[in-house]
Amino acid sequence: MTAQREAKRYRAVTSVQRVRAAYAAVDAAARPEVWISLRSMADALADAEVVDAAIRSGADLPLAGLVAAVKNNVDVAGLVTTAGCPAFATAPAAQDAVVVARLRAAGAVVIGVTNLDQFATGLVGTRSPHGAVRDSRRPEYISGGSSSGSAVAVALGLVDVALGTDTAGSGRVPAALQGIVGIKPTYGVVPTDGVVPACRSYDCVTVFARDLDTADLAMGVMAGEARPFPPDAPLAAPEVPTVAVPRELPGLSAPWQAAFAAARTRLEQRGVLIREVDLSAFLAAARLLYDGGLVAERHDAVGEFVDAHRDDVDPTVGAIISAAGHVSATELLRDRRLLAELTEVATAALGDCDALLVPTTTEHPTIAEVGADPVGVNSRLGTYTNFCNLMDMCAVAVPSGTAGEDQFGVSVIARTGADALAVDVARLVVSPTASVALPGAAPAVAGPADRPWPTFAGAEATTLMVVGAHLRGQPLAFQLEERGARWLGPASTAPVYRLARLDTTPPKPGLMRVGPDEGAAVGGELWLVGTAMLGDFLAALPAPMSLGRVTLADGTEVVGFGCALEAFRAGDDITHHGDWPTYLASVSTGSATA
């Protein structure tokens, strides 16, 4: 984690202070159903003291000052991993899951493990022997699940970040119902070692936070050294993204439809191009997870235990998992083939859209309503989430106002590896006032990260200095945008360069290093480009342009544009203008000089 990334983080409290505040908040909240087990305050304070000492020593701990909770299907050393079933495991975990170890290594202090729909089977948060996890605002309503305790712990301000898992929407539905952020990454880029499986082919570890920047920071810490990102993974949304929205919204009441329309309008007001698409292929795929052969993976994960311990298992969960054991291999293969066909149709429906905006879920039922129809309500809640992992897509769930008295949330869904793009579009949805400081909570991380979380998780990227036609707003900037490059802002070279207007069509500048005696600082911009995409860009670069090393004003070196010596000498020296846009402005006013 770089110093630049660390500079994005500002914490007004020490880790010890935050831990003390967290335990006080847990006591004051009096919500025991949120937790399966809390660590002793003494143990958590000991961890916090180590973090504070490391910070005083100059250590780079990007999550220092944050308190975390972990869904209890993810191993935390010293605590029993029950997956919501006390009979499932009786001995404490010997070591942390990889994601938990990474959170701790980055300075977060874990205070406990949270309740969940048993074996992560459900979207309601009520299928647990530890009790239904209640909504953070209206206790007669459900929390959403299966990552119920984690979401409510964040929503109540008891912790700053929490881990969940998401197979069918378990990291997005509770985020929406609790008015918080949930990031569901591309399948496989976050390690699942030490996680009790639900459906191995689709399980993802997710992050909850009250603001997008903290969630982004935590995800960057957790991910990596697992599935590689695609070489063409975009590092940003284009300056004017195109976002698909459903032509029809089945399952939504009039107030919820109005809330979604408001989110759509907000994007349009921010310059996003909206395109309506047919969502039928997505919705058909969503039904395959439970209504078809794919549910067999549930039985493969924990079916042997469930079948042998039906008296110890929630009746609804037990019925779902045991029935999944009767799915034939023919049914499983048939539905995998059908899923591939539906994915192809859905991909065609998206066309060249950068992302898809959907309501995260369909309603916010009461606990009594779920009790009266546990399967039907649960199925409706997954209408807009189930297809995401099946189709190998990433998603970011963010709050988007209210629908009547309900919290309302939307999800930005994007293609495999387009996680950075999804976060950028989600930022356009979230109101600047959406993140509210809660008593005792660490303040939100300030501002979007210059480097999106995938670049800390294995997505290879190169910083590029541009000085001419690839500047933002100039005619060739699209060549970087279409390669998913991320604009980082203005920059200046060290005072060892000269700039010339080259004799090309169209005109462009050429940068030449000449040394401190003859050189000057030249203004430009920095972009972050996927390394593979930079190679593709270089292959298409016309003469006399080239890419090489450029020294910036602060002494760092990046890749930048240069040109052949002959072309530079044949051009007009325009160094005294300082940068290319200033030169162009002078030309337009007729005041350019050699």
C-alpha positions as CSV (number, residue, x, y, z in Angstrom):
1,M,0.0,0.0,0.0
2,T,1.6,3.2,-1.1
3,A,2.1,6.5,0.8
4,Q,-0.1,8.2,-1.8
5,R,-2.9,5.8,-0.8
6,E,-2.2,6.3,2.9
7,A,-2.5,10.1,2.4
8,K,-6.1,9.6,1.4
9,R,-6.9,8.3,4.9
10,Y,-7.5,10.7,7.8
11,R,-8.5,9.4,11.2
12,A,-9.2,11.8,14.0
13,V,-9.0,9.1,16.7
14,T,-6.4,6.5,17.7
15,S,-7.1,2.8,17.3
16,V,-7.4,2.4,21.0
17,Q,-10.0,5.3,21.3
18,R,-12.0,3.9,18.4
19,V,-12.1,0.4,20.0
20,R,-13.3,1.8,23.3
21,A,-16.0,3.7,21.5
22,A,-17.0,0.7,19.5
23,Y,-17.6,-1.5,22.6
24,A,-19.5,1.4,24.3
25,A,-21.7,1.6,21.2
26,V,-22.3,-2.1,21.2
27,D,-23.5,-1.9,24.8
28,A,-25.6,1.1,24.1
29,A,-27.2,-0.4,21.0
30,A,-28.4,-3.5,22.9
31,R,-28.7,-5.5,19.7
32,P,-27.4,-8.9,20.8
33,E,-28.9,-10.6,17.7
34,V,-26.3,-8.8,15.6
35,W,-23.4,-10.8,17.1
36,I,-22.6,-14.5,17.4
37,S,-19.5,-13.8,19.4
38,L,-17.6,-10.7,20.5
39,R,-13.9,-10.8,21.3
40,S,-13.0,-9.6,24.8
41,M,-12.4,-5.9,25.0
42,A,-9.0,-6.5,26.5
43,D,-7.9,-8.6,23.4
44,A,-9.2,-6.0,21.0
45,L,-7.4,-3.2,22.9
46,A,-4.2,-5.2,22.8
47,D,-4.5,-5.3,19.0
48,A,-5.3,-1.6,18.9
49,E,-2.2,-0.7,21.0
50,V,0.0,-2.6,18.5
51,V,-1.6,-0.6,15.7
52,D,-1.1,2.7,17.4
53,A,2.5,1.9,18.2
54,A,3.1,0.9,14.6
55,I,1.7,4.2,13.3
56,R,3.9,6.1,15.7
57,S,6.8,4.3,14.3
58,G,5.9,5.4,10.8
59,A,4.3,2.2,9.6
60,D,2.0,2.4,6.5
61,L,-1.3,0.9,7.8
62,P,-4.1,2.2,5.6
63,L,-6.9,0.9,7.8
64,A,-5.4,2.1,11.1
65,G,-8.2,3.5,13.3
66,L,-10.9,1.3,11.8
67,V,-12.9,-1.3,13.7
68,A,-14.2,-4.3,11.8
69,A,-16.7,-7.1,12.2
70,V,-16.7,-10.4,10.3
71,K,-19.6,-12.6,9.1
72,N,-19.4,-15.9,11.0
73,N,-18.9,-18.0,7.9
74,V,-15.4,-16.5,7.6
75,D,-12.7,-17.7,10.0
76,V,-11.4,-15.4,12.7
77,A,-8.6,-17.0,14.7
78,G,-9.7,-17.8,18.3
79,L,-13.5,-17.7,17.5
80,V,-15.7,-20.6,16.4
81,T,-16.9,-20.4,12.8
82,T,-20.5,-21.7,13.0
83,A,-21.9,-20.4,9.8
84,G,-25.0,-19.7,11.9
85,C,-25.3,-23.3,13.0
86,P,-23.8,-24.0,16.5
87,A,-23.5,-27.7,15.8
88,F,-21.4,-27.1,12.7
89,A,-18.2,-26.4,14.5
90,T,-17.2,-26.4,18.1
91,A,-13.5,-25.6,18.1
92,P,-12.1,-22.1,17.5
93,A,-10.5,-21.3,14.2
94,A,-6.8,-21.9,14.3
95,Q,-6.0,-19.0,12.0
96,D,-7.7,-16.1,10.2
97,A,-9.1,-16.4,6.8
98,V,-6.9,-14.7,4.2
99,V,-9.2,-11.7,4.0
100,V,-9.3,-11.2,7.8
101,A,-5.5,-11.5,8.1
102,R,-5.2,-8.8,5.4
103,L,-7.6,-6.5,7.2
104,R,-5.6,-6.9,10.4
105,A,-2.3,-6.5,8.7
106,A,-3.6,-3.2,7.3
107,G,-4.4,-1.9,10.8
108,A,-8.1,-2.8,11.3
109,V,-9.1,-4.3,14.7
110,V,-11.7,-7.1,14.5
111,I,-14.1,-7.0,17.5
112,G,-16.4,-9.9,16.7
113,V,-18.2,-12.2,14.4
114,T,-21.8,-11.5,13.2
115,N,-25.0,-13.3,12.8
116,L,-26.2,-14.6,9.4
117,D,-28.8,-16.6,7.6
118,Q,-27.6,-20.1,8.3
119,F,-25.0,-21.4,5.9
120,A,-25.5,-18.1,4.0
121,T,-28.7,-19.5,2.6
122,G,-31.2,-16.6,2.5
123,L,-31.6,-12.9,1.7
124,V,-33.7,-12.1,4.8
125,G,-31.6,-12.3,7.9
126,T,-34.2,-14.3,9.9
127,R,-32.9,-17.9,9.3
128,S,-30.7,-18.2,12.4
129,P,-30.9,-19.9,15.8
130,H,-29.4,-16.7,17.2
131,G,-32.6,-14.8,16.3
132,A,-33.7,-12.7,13.4
133,V,-31.4,-9.7,12.9
134,R,-33.7,-6.6,13.0
135,D,-33.5,-3.6,10.7
136,S,-31.3,-0.8,12.1
137,R,-34.2,1.7,12.0
138,R,-37.4,-0.2,12.3
139,P,-37.0,-3.3,14.5
140,E,-40.2,-5.0,13.2
141,Y,-38.6,-5.1,9.7
142,I,-35.9,-7.5,8.4
143,S,-32.3,-6.6,8.1
144,G,-31.7,-8.4,4.8
145,G,-29.3,-11.2,4.5
146,S,-27.5,-13.4,4.5
147,S,-24.9,-11.0,5.8
148,S,-27.4,-9.6,8.2
149,G,-25.3,-8.9,11.3
150,S,-22.5,-7.4,9.4
151,A,-24.7,-4.9,7.6
152,V,-26.6,-3.8,10.7
153,A,-23.3,-3.4,12.7
154,V,-22.1,-1.0,10.1
155,A,-25.5,0.8,9.8
156,L,-25.6,1.3,13.6
157,G,-22.1,2.7,13.6
158,L,-20.8,-0.1,15.8
159,V,-18.0,-0.8,13.3
160,D,-16.5,1.0,10.4
161,V,-16.2,-1.9,8.0
162,A,-17.6,-5.4,8.0
163,L,-17.1,-8.5,5.9
164,G,-19.9,-10.4,4.3
165,T,-20.3,-12.9,1.6
166,D,-22.4,-12.8,-1.6
167,T,-23.6,-15.7,-3.7
168,A,-27.0,-14.5,-4.7
169,G,-27.1,-11.0,-3.2
170,S,-26.1,-11.5,0.4
171,G,-23.7,-8.6,0.3
172,R,-26.0,-6.3,-1.6
173,V,-29.6,-6.8,-0.3
174,P,-28.7,-6.0,3.3
175,A,-26.6,-3.0,2.1
176,A,-29.7,-1.6,0.3
177,L,-32.1,-2.2,3.2
178,Q,-29.7,-0.7,5.7
179,G,-28.7,2.3,3.7
180,I,-25.0,1.5,3.4
181,V,-22.5,0.6,0.7
182,G,-21.7,-3.0,-0.3
183,I,-19.0,-3.9,-2.8
184,K,-19.3,-7.3,-4.5
185,P,-16.1,-7.8,-6.5
186,T,-15.6,-9.8,-9.6
187,Y,-15.8,-13.5,-8.7
188,G,-12.4,-14.9,-7.6
189,V,-10.4,-11.7,-7.2
190,V,-10.8,-11.8,-3.5
191,P,-9.5,-15.1,-1.9
192,T,-12.1,-17.3,-0.2
193,D,-9.6,-19.4,1.8
194,G,-11.1,-19.8,5.3
195,V,-14.6,-19.2,4.1
196,V,-17.4,-21.8,4.6
197,P,-18.7,-22.3,1.0
198,A,-22.3,-21.8,0.0
199,C,-21.9,-22.4,-3.8
200,R,-18.2,-22.6,-4.6
201,S,-18.5,-21.5,-8.2
202,Y,-20.2,-18.2,-7.2
203,D,-19.2,-17.2,-3.7
204,C,-17.6,-13.8,-3.2
205,V,-16.3,-12.0,0.0
206,T,-17.8,-8.6,0.2
207,V,-17.3,-5.4,2.1
208,F,-19.8,-3.1,3.9
209,A,-19.1,0.5,4.9
210,R,-21.1,3.7,5.4
211,D,-19.2,5.4,2.6
212,L,-17.8,4.4,-0.7
213,D,-14.3,5.5,-0.2
214,T,-13.8,3.4,3.0
215,A,-15.3,0.3,1.3
216,D,-13.0,0.9,-1.7
217,L,-10.0,1.2,0.6
218,A,-10.9,-2.0,2.4
219,M,-11.5,-4.0,-0.8
220,G,-8.1,-2.9,-2.1
221,V,-6.5,-4.4,1.1
222,M,-8.4,-7.7,0.9
223,A,-8.2,-8.5,-2.8
224,G,-5.3,-9.9,-4.9
225,E,-3.2,-13.0,-5.3
226,A,-6.2,-15.0,-6.5
227,R,-7.9,-14.8,-9.9
228,P,-6.1,-12.2,-12.1
229,F,-7.9,-9.3,-13.5
230,P,-8.4,-9.3,-17.3
231,P,-5.6,-7.5,-19.2
232,D,-8.2,-5.0,-20.6
233,A,-9.8,-4.4,-17.2
234,P,-10.8,-0.7,-17.2
235,L,-9.4,1.5,-14.4
236,A,-12.1,4.1,-14.7
237,A,-15.4,5.0,-16.1
238,P,-15.3,7.1,-19.3
239,E,-15.9,10.8,-18.8
240,V,-19.4,10.3,-20.3
241,P,-20.4,6.8,-19.3
242,T,-23.4,5.0,-20.9
243,V,-25.5,3.2,-18.4
244,A,-28.2,0.7,-19.1
245,V,-31.4,0.6,-17.1
246,P,-34.3,-1.9,-17.2
247,R,-37.1,-1.1,-19.6
248,E,-39.5,-2.7,-17.1
249,L,-39.2,-3.1,-13.3
250,P,-41.1,-6.2,-12.2
251,G,-41.8,-6.6,-8.5
252,L,-41.4,-2.9,-7.6
253,S,-44.2,-0.9,-5.9
254,A,-45.0,2.6,-7.2
255,P,-42.9,4.4,-4.5
256,W,-39.9,2.1,-5.3
257,Q,-40.3,2.7,-9.0
258,A,-40.3,6.4,-8.3
259,A,-37.1,6.1,-6.2
260,F,-35.4,4.3,-9.0
261,A,-36.5,6.9,-11.5
262,A,-35.0,9.5,-9.2
263,A,-31.6,7.7,-9.3
264,R,-31.8,7.5,-13.1
265,T,-32.6,11.2,-13.3
266,R,-29.7,12.0,-11.0
267,L,-27.3,10.2,-13.3
268,E,-28.7,12.0,-16.3
269,Q,-28.2,15.3,-14.6
270,R,-24.6,14.4,-14.1
271,G,-24.1,13.8,-17.8
272,V,-24.5,10.1,-18.0
273,L,-26.1,8.6,-21.1
274,I,-29.0,6.3,-20.2
275,R,-30.2,3.5,-22.4
276,E,-33.2,1.3,-21.7
277,V,-32.6,-2.4,-22.2
278,D,-34.6,-5.6,-22.0
279,L,-33.7,-7.4,-18.7
280,S,-35.6,-10.6,-19.4
281,A,-32.4,-12.7,-20.0
282,F,-30.9,-11.5,-16.7
283,L,-34.1,-12.3,-14.8
284,A,-34.4,-15.7,-16.4
285,A,-30.8,-16.5,-15.3
286,A,-31.5,-15.2,-11.8
287,R,-34.2,-17.9,-11.4
288,L,-31.7,-20.7,-12.2
289,L,-29.9,-20.3,-8.9
290,Y,-32.7,-21.8,-6.8
291,D,-35.3,-23.0,-9.2
292,G,-33.0,-25.1,-11.4
293,G,-30.0,-27.5,-11.3
294,L,-27.4,-24.9,-10.1
295,V,-28.7,-25.2,-6.6
296,A,-26.9,-28.6,-6.4
297,E,-23.8,-26.6,-5.4
298,R,-25.5,-25.8,-2.1
299,H,-25.6,-29.5,-1.3
300,D,-22.1,-30.0,-2.5
301,A,-20.9,-27.4,0.0
302,V,-22.6,-28.4,3.3
303,G,-25.2,-31.0,2.3
304,E,-23.5,-34.0,4.0
305,F,-23.6,-32.1,7.4
306,V,-27.1,-30.9,6.9
307,D,-28.5,-34.3,6.0
308,A,-27.0,-35.8,9.1
309,H,-28.1,-33.0,11.4
310,R,-31.6,-31.9,10.3
311,D,-32.7,-31.3,13.9
312,D,-29.8,-28.8,14.4
313,V,-30.6,-26.9,11.2
314,D,-33.1,-24.2,10.4
315,P,-36.1,-25.9,8.8
316,T,-36.2,-23.6,5.7
317,V,-32.4,-23.9,5.2
318,G,-32.4,-27.6,5.7
319,A,-35.2,-28.1,3.2
320,I,-33.4,-26.1,0.5
321,I,-30.0,-27.8,1.0
322,S,-31.3,-31.3,1.3
323,A,-33.5,-31.0,-1.7
324,A,-30.5,-29.8,-3.7
325,G,-28.9,-33.2,-3.1
326,H,-31.5,-34.7,-5.4
327,V,-30.6,-32.7,-8.4
328,S,-29.3,-34.9,-11.2
329,A,-26.1,-34.3,-13.1
330,T,-28.2,-34.0,-16.2
331,E,-30.2,-31.1,-14.7
332,L,-27.0,-29.4,-13.5
333,L,-25.4,-29.6,-16.9
334,R,-28.6,-28.5,-18.7
335,D,-28.9,-25.4,-16.6
336,R,-25.2,-24.6,-17.0
337,R,-25.7,-24.7,-20.7
338,L,-28.9,-22.6,-20.4
339,L,-27.0,-20.1,-18.2
340,A,-24.3,-19.7,-20.9
341,E,-27.0,-19.1,-23.5
342,L,-28.8,-16.5,-21.3
343,T,-25.5,-14.8,-20.6
344,E,-24.8,-14.4,-24.3
345,V,-28.3,-12.9,-24.8
346,A,-27.8,-10.6,-21.8
347,T,-24.4,-9.4,-23.0
348,A,-25.9,-8.6,-26.4
349,A,-28.6,-6.6,-24.6
350,L,-26.0,-4.5,-22.8
351,G,-24.2,-3.8,-26.1
352,D,-21.6,-1.1,-25.6
353,C,-23.1,0.2,-22.3
354,D,-20.5,0.6,-19.6
355,A,-22.7,-0.6,-16.8
356,L,-26.2,-1.6,-15.7
357,L,-28.2,0.2,-13.0
358,V,-30.8,-1.8,-11.2
359,P,-32.8,-1.5,-8.0
360,T,-30.8,-3.7,-5.6
361,T,-33.9,-5.4,-4.3
362,T,-37.7,-5.2,-4.6
363,E,-39.2,-4.4,-1.2
364,H,-38.5,-4.2,2.6
365,P,-40.7,-6.8,4.3
366,T,-41.4,-7.1,8.0
367,I,-40.2,-10.1,10.0
368,A,-43.8,-11.2,10.2
369,E,-44.2,-11.2,6.5
370,V,-41.1,-13.3,6.0
371,G,-42.4,-15.7,8.6
372,A,-45.7,-16.1,6.7
373,D,-44.0,-16.8,3.4
374,P,-40.3,-17.5,4.0
375,V,-39.5,-18.9,0.5
376,G,-41.6,-16.5,-1.6
377,V,-40.4,-13.3,0.0
378,N,-36.8,-14.5,-0.1
379,S,-37.1,-15.3,-3.8
380,R,-38.5,-11.8,-4.6
381,L,-35.7,-10.1,-2.8
382,G,-33.2,-11.7,-5.2
383,T,-34.9,-10.6,-8.4
384,Y,-32.1,-8.1,-9.3
385,T,-29.2,-9.8,-7.6
386,N,-29.2,-13.5,-8.3
387,F,-27.9,-13.2,-11.9
388,C,-24.8,-11.2,-11.1
389,N,-22.4,-13.9,-9.9
390,L,-23.9,-16.5,-12.3
391,M,-22.9,-14.2,-15.2
392,D,-19.5,-13.3,-13.7
393,M,-20.3,-9.7,-13.2
394,C,-19.2,-7.2,-10.4
395,A,-21.5,-4.9,-8.5
396,V,-21.5,-1.9,-6.1
397,A,-24.6,-1.4,-4.0
398,V,-25.2,2.2,-2.8
399,P,-28.0,4.0,-0.9
400,S,-30.2,6.1,-3.1
401,G,-32.7,7.9,-0.9
402,T,-35.9,6.5,0.3
403,A,-39.1,5.0,-1.1
404,G,-41.8,6.0,1.3
405,E,-40.5,5.0,4.7
406,D,-38.1,2.4,3.3
407,Q,-34.4,2.8,2.6
408,F,-33.9,2.5,-1.1
409,G,-30.7,1.4,-2.8
410,V,-29.4,0.7,-6.3
411,S,-26.7,-1.4,-7.7
412,V,-24.2,-0.6,-10.4
413,I,-23.3,-3.8,-12.2
414,A,-20.5,-4.2,-14.7
415,R,-18.6,-6.8,-16.6
416,T,-15.9,-9.1,-15.4
417,G,-13.0,-7.1,-14.0
418,A,-14.7,-3.7,-14.5
419,D,-14.8,-3.2,-10.7
420,A,-13.1,0.3,-10.9
421,L,-15.7,1.4,-13.5
422,A,-18.6,0.2,-11.3
423,V,-17.2,2.2,-8.3
424,D,-16.9,5.3,-10.5
425,V,-20.5,5.1,-11.7
426,A,-21.7,4.4,-8.2
427,R,-20.0,7.7,-7.1
428,L,-22.3,9.5,-9.5
429,V,-25.3,8.0,-7.9
430,V,-24.4,8.8,-4.3
431,S,-25.4,12.2,-3.0
432,P,-22.5,14.1,-1.4
433,T,-24.5,14.1,1.8
434,A,-25.3,10.4,1.8
435,S,-22.6,9.5,4.3
436,V,-23.6,10.6,7.8
437,A,-21.1,10.7,10.6
438,L,-22.3,8.5,13.5
439,P,-21.3,8.9,17.2
440,G,-17.9,7.3,18.0
441,A,-17.3,6.4,14.3
442,A,-14.2,7.2,12.4
443,P,-14.8,9.9,9.8
444,A,-15.2,9.0,6.2
445,V,-12.1,8.7,4.0
446,A,-11.8,11.9,2.1
447,G,-12.2,11.9,-1.7
448,P,-12.0,9.1,-4.3
449,A,-8.8,7.2,-4.5
450,D,-6.3,8.2,-7.3
451,R,-5.6,4.5,-7.7
452,P,-8.8,2.4,-7.7
453,W,-8.8,-0.8,-5.5
454,P,-8.2,-3.3,-8.4
455,T,-4.7,-1.7,-8.9
456,F,-3.9,-2.8,-5.3
457,A,-5.2,-6.2,-6.0
458,G,-3.2,-7.3,-9.1
459,A,-4.6,-5.2,-11.9
460,E,-1.3,-4.0,-13.5
461,A,-1.3,-0.3,-14.2
462,T,1.2,2.3,-15.5
463,T,1.2,6.1,-14.9
464,L,1.4,8.0,-18.2
465,M,2.4,11.7,-18.7
466,V,0.7,13.4,-21.7
467,V,1.4,16.9,-22.9
468,G,-0.6,17.3,-26.1
469,A,-3.5,15.9,-28.0
470,H,-4.2,13.2,-25.3
471,L,-4.9,15.9,-22.6
472,R,-8.4,15.7,-21.3
473,G,-10.6,17.7,-23.6
474,Q,-8.2,17.4,-26.5
475,P,-9.1,15.4,-29.7
476,L,-7.2,12.2,-28.9
477,A,-8.1,11.8,-25.2
478,F,-10.7,9.3,-26.3
479,Q,-7.9,6.9,-27.2
480,L,-7.0,6.7,-23.5
481,E,-10.6,6.6,-22.3
482,E,-11.5,3.7,-24.6
483,R,-8.7,1.8,-23.1
484,G,-10.1,2.3,-19.6
485,A,-7.5,4.8,-18.5
486,R,-8.0,6.9,-15.4
487,W,-7.3,10.6,-15.4
488,L,-5.2,11.6,-12.4
489,G,-4.9,15.3,-12.8
490,P,-2.4,18.0,-13.9
491,A,1.3,17.5,-13.5
492,S,4.5,19.3,-14.5
493,T,7.9,17.9,-15.7
494,A,11.2,18.7,-14.0
495,P,12.8,21.8,-15.5
496,V,14.9,19.9,-18.0
497,Y,12.6,19.8,-21.1
498,R,11.6,21.8,-24.1
499,L,8.3,21.7,-26.0
500,A,8.0,22.1,-29.8
501,R,5.0,22.3,-32.1
502,L,5.6,19.5,-34.6
503,D,5.1,19.8,-38.3
504,T,2.3,17.1,-38.3
505,T,-1.3,16.9,-39.3
506,P,-3.1,17.5,-37.1
507,P,-0.6,19.6,-35.2
508,K,0.8,18.1,-32.0
509,P,3.6,19.0,-29.5
510,G,6.8,17.1,-29.0
511,L,8.6,16.9,-25.7
512,M,12.4,16.7,-25.6
513,R,14.8,16.4,-22.7
514,V,17.6,18.8,-23.0
515,G,19.0,19.2,-19.5
516,P,18.9,21.8,-16.7
517,D,20.9,24.5,-18.6
518,E,18.5,24.8,-21.5
519,G,15.3,23.2,-20.1
520,A,12.1,24.4,-18.4
521,A,9.1,22.8,-16.7
522,V,6.4,21.7,-19.1
523,G,2.8,21.2,-18.0
524,G,0.7,18.2,-18.8
525,E,-1.5,15.6,-17.2
526,L,-1.1,12.1,-15.7
527,W,-3.3,9.1,-16.6
528,L,-3.3,5.7,-15.1
529,V,-3.4,3.1,-17.9
530,G,-3.7,-0.7,-17.7
531,T,-0.2,-1.9,-18.6
532,A,-1.5,-4.3,-21.3
533,M,-3.6,-1.5,-22.7
534,L,-0.6,0.8,-22.7
535,G,1.2,-1.7,-24.9
536,D,-1.8,-1.8,-27.2
537,F,-1.7,2.0,-27.3
538,L,2.0,2.1,-28.1
539,A,1.5,-0.3,-31.0
540,A,-0.9,2.2,-32.6
541,L,1.3,5.3,-31.9
542,P,2.2,7.1,-35.1
543,A,5.6,8.5,-36.0
544,P,7.3,10.6,-34.9
545,M,5.9,10.0,-31.4
546,S,7.3,7.6,-28.9
547,L,7.0,6.6,-25.3
548,G,9.9,6.8,-22.8
549,R,10.7,7.9,-19.3
550,V,9.8,11.4,-18.2
551,T,10.9,13.0,-14.9
552,L,8.3,14.9,-13.0
553,A,8.7,18.1,-10.9
554,D,8.9,16.0,-7.7
555,G,11.7,13.8,-9.2
556,T,9.6,10.7,-9.8
557,E,9.8,9.1,-13.2
558,V,6.8,8.0,-15.3
559,V,6.1,6.9,-18.8
560,G,5.6,9.8,-21.1
561,F,5.4,11.1,-24.7
562,G,8.5,12.0,-26.5
563,C,9.4,12.5,-30.2
564,A,12.2,11.9,-32.6
565,L,15.0,14.4,-32.5
566,E,14.6,15.2,-36.2
567,A,10.9,16.0,-35.7
568,F,11.6,18.2,-32.7
569,R,14.3,20.2,-34.6
570,A,11.9,20.7,-37.5
571,G,9.2,22.1,-35.3
572,D,8.6,25.4,-33.6
573,D,9.8,25.8,-30.0
574,I,6.9,26.8,-27.8
575,T,8.4,26.1,-24.4
576,H,7.8,29.7,-23.3
577,H,4.0,29.0,-23.4
578,G,4.4,26.5,-20.6
579,D,2.0,23.9,-22.0
580,W,0.1,22.9,-25.1
581,P,-3.3,24.4,-24.2
582,T,-1.8,27.8,-23.4
583,Y,-0.1,27.7,-26.8
584,L,-3.3,26.8,-28.5
585,A,-5.1,29.6,-26.7
586,S,-2.5,32.0,-27.9
587,V,-2.9,30.8,-31.5
588,S,-6.6,31.3,-31.4
589,T,-6.1,34.9,-30.3
590,G,-3.5,35.5,-32.9
591,S,-0.7,36.2,-30.4
592,A,1.4,33.1,-30.8
593,T,5.2,33.7,-31.2
594,A,7.9,31.3,-32.0
